[in-house]
Amino acid sequence: MVVRSARWLLVLVRLAHLAVSNVFAMVRLLPVGEREKDVEILVLRHQITVLQRQLGSARVQFTPEDRALLAALLTALPRGALRRLRLLVRADTVLRWHRGLIRRRHAERCRRKGPGRPRTVASIRRLVLRLARENGSWGYRRIHGELAVLGIKVAASTVWEILRDAGIEPAPKRTSSTWAGFLRSQAEAILACDFLETVTLGGQRQYVLAVIEHATRRVHVLGAMAHPTAAWVAHVARNLVMDLQDAGASVRYLIRDRDAKYPALFDEILADAGSEVVLTGSGCRG
């Protein structure tokens, strides 16, 4: 890499020398009349003919700076005019030199400045880390999916590397939240309720509605009824909310099954109190 850079630097220095020399030659031609220029052109053309006759089948060797200078000067001419000139090389060769210069210039601009892949944009790195820290259960694949939704195209492996470099576990423990993990993390704010079926001493069947505090396993009986009606269940829900407010308890989730004895009003009353109803299981439909 260093040798190539030194070689190109030498070519540029020689090319600059040739360019300056030709500029002075052009300045020298300004005061010369058209007749003198025509004579000089004829003499130069004849000298080229003599040189080609002496060379025979041999080819003239051009240095890189010679090729660059001739390509820069001659490609400005129309192709027809270029073919009429008396040159030591064919017009197509000059055009090939010019295309080579353009190709090498483009290759140098596109060449990577250092080894390896370029670093991810800093704003994307910050966003990945923010999503990871604000959503503790998300793994690198979930974060990759969220970035795709936002229209940010980045490889999943890149997200994994960003998290690893920041000391954040990318996977697999962070990729999902289990039901047991949810219960443990929210234990202090969870109640669960259910209808318990029992029979009295007199032989009457009763349905008892009870709630349990998930953190302490303390059970509270809310009421019992032989045939629970929607109005009665809603009334029990209101009493539960008032008891929680009097006790200063903060219940974020109430877990229940899908028993048909719970009316829609039951969930609405709890939602108004700031408690989200989480459905689980497949309760009795009778």
N, C-alpha and C positions, 0 to 999 in steps of 0.2 A: 504493500500500500504506500509506504514511504517512497520507494523507488519510483512507482508510477507517478506520484505527485511531483517528485523532483524532475522527472522527464517532461511532464507537461509544463512545468514552470520554465524549463529551458526552451521548449518550443515557443511559449508565449513571449519570452525575451527576444528570441530570434525573429519572430513574427513582427513584434513591435519595431525592431531595427529595420526590417524590410519595408514596413509601412512608412516609417519616417523617411527612408531613402527615396521611396517612390513619390512621396509628397514633395520632396525637394526637386525631384526630376520633373514633376508636373509644373511646379513653379518656374522651373528653368524653361519650360516649353511655352509659357504664356507670351513672352515677347516675340517668339518665333513665328514667322509668317506661314500661311497655308502651304506655299510652294515648298519651303524647307521641310515642313512636316511630311508632305507627300513623298519627298525624296528620301527622308529618313525611313519612312514606312517601307518603301520599295527596297532600300538597302537591307533593312532588317529581315524582310521576307526572303531576299536572296541568300542572306547569311544562314537562314534556317534551312533553305534548300541545300546549301553546301554541307551543312552539318549533318543533315539526314543522309546525304549521299555518302559521307565518310563513315557514318555509323553503320550503315547497311541494315543488317537484321538486329543489331544491338539496340537496346532501349535506353533512353535517357533516364537517369535516376533523379527523382525529385525528393527533397527532404519534406518532412511534414509541414514546416513553415512555408515552403514553396507552394505546396498544394493548397494550403489554406489561403494564401494571398491570391493565387490564380483563381481559385474558386470564388473568392469574394469579389474579385474584379470582373470576371467573365460571366458569372451567372446573372448579372444585371442585364445582360444583352438578350434580345429575343433569340430563340433557338435557331432560327434561320440565319441571323447575322452571325451567331456563334459558329455555325457550320462553315461559313464562308471565310473565316479567319484562317490564316496559315499558322498552325501551331505544331509543336513537337509531339502533342498527344491528340487523340480524337476528342471531338466535342462531347461525346457520351462519357468519356473518362473524366472530363472536368465536372460534368453534372454528377457523376458518381462520387467524386471527391466532396462536392457540396452536400450531397445527401449524407455522406459519412460524418461530416462536421456537425450537421444538425442532429444526427442520431447520437453521437457521443455527447453533445451538449445536453440533450434530454436525459441520457443515462446518468450523467453527473448530477443533474438536478434531482433525479429520483433516487439516487443512491442513499441508503440509510447512513446516518452519521455515526452510528454505533452498533454493536452486535445486539442480537435479540430483538424481541418485539418492543414497539414503542410503549411507553407508560400510558395507562388509562388516564383520560382527562380528569383533572383534579375534582371538578364538580360532580362527576359520576362517582368517584371514590367517596366523596363526602356523603352523597345520597345513599350509597350502599351501606355505609357505616351507620347512618342515621336510621335507616329502615331496620337494621339489625338490632340496634340498641333500644329502639322504641317498640319493637315486637320481639320479645325474648324467645318466643316459640318458633320463629321463622328460621328455616335453614337456607342454604345458598340457592337451592332450586326455587323455593318460594319467592325469594328476593329477586331472582332472575326473571321469574314470571311477572312480578309486579313491575319491573323495569320495562319488560316487553309491552305491558298494557300502557305504560306512559310513552311508548314509542322510542325507547332508548335501546339501541341494538348493541349488546355486549354479550360475549360468550359466558356460559355458566361457569366454565373453568376460571374465567377472569374474576367473577364474583367470589369464587372459592378462594382464590389467591389474595384478594383484597381483605377478606375476613381473616384469613390465616395470618397475613402480615400485621394486622391490627391486634392480634392476640385473641380473636373471637373464634370460638369453635364453629366451623362451617357446617358440619354434618357428622353423623346422622341424628344425634340426640336432639338437635334443634328443629328438625324437619316437621315434627308433628306433636300435637298435644293430646295425650290419652285421656280417657274419661277419669281414670284414677288420679292422674296428675291434676286435672281440673278440680276434682273434689278436694284434693290436698291443698291446692293453692288458694281456694276460696272457702275453706272450711268455716271460718268465723262468720261468713255472710250467707250461709246456705241453710235453708229449712227444707224438709221433705214432708209431704203429707200423703195420707192414704186412708181408704175406707177399710176398716177391719170388721169382719163378720163374726158375730157372737150370738149366743142364745142365753136368755135369762133363765132364772130358776123356774119361772112359770111356763117355760117352753116357747117364749116369743122370740122370734129372730130380730136382731137389731144390727144396724150398720153404724159403727162408731167412726167418726172422723177425727184423726189424730195427726199431730205434727211432731217431728223430731228435729232437735238441733244437731246439725251434723258434727259440730266441733265437740260438744259435751255429751252427745247421745241422750240428752234429756227429752222425755216424751211428754207432750201436753195433749190432753183429750179436749177437743173443742165441742163435742156434742155427740148425741146418739139419737137415732130415729129409725123406726121400723121401715118407713118408706120415704127416704130423703127426697124432698122436692127441690126444684131449682131455686125457689124463693128462700127455702131454709138454708141451702148451701151458700147462697149469696149473703144471707144474714150472718152466718158463721164466719164468712170471709171478712165482713166488716168488723165483727168483734175481734178477729185475729189482728187486723191492722191497728185497731185502737189499742189493744194490749201491747203490741210491739212499740207503738209510739209512746205509751205511758212508761214503758220500761227503757226507753231510749235506745232500743236495739236497731241496728242497721242491717236489714236483710236485703241482699242484692239479688239473690236467686231463690225461687221456690220450685222444688222439683216435685212433679206429680206424674201419674200415669195417664193413660188416655180413657179412663173410665167415663162412661156416658153420664154418670151422675154429676159431673162437674159442668155447670152451665157456662156459656161464654162470659156472662157477667162476673163469674168468679175470677177469671183472668184479668178482666178490665179493672176490677176493684184493686187488685194487687198491683197492676201496672200504674194506676193513678197514685199509689203509695210509693212508687219507685222500685218495686220488686219485679224482676223479670221471671215469667213462668217458663220453666224448662220441661218439655215433655219427654218421657222415657217409657219404655215398655209398651205393652199392649193390654191395657186394663180391661176389666169386665164390661160387657155391653148391656148387662141386664140391670 
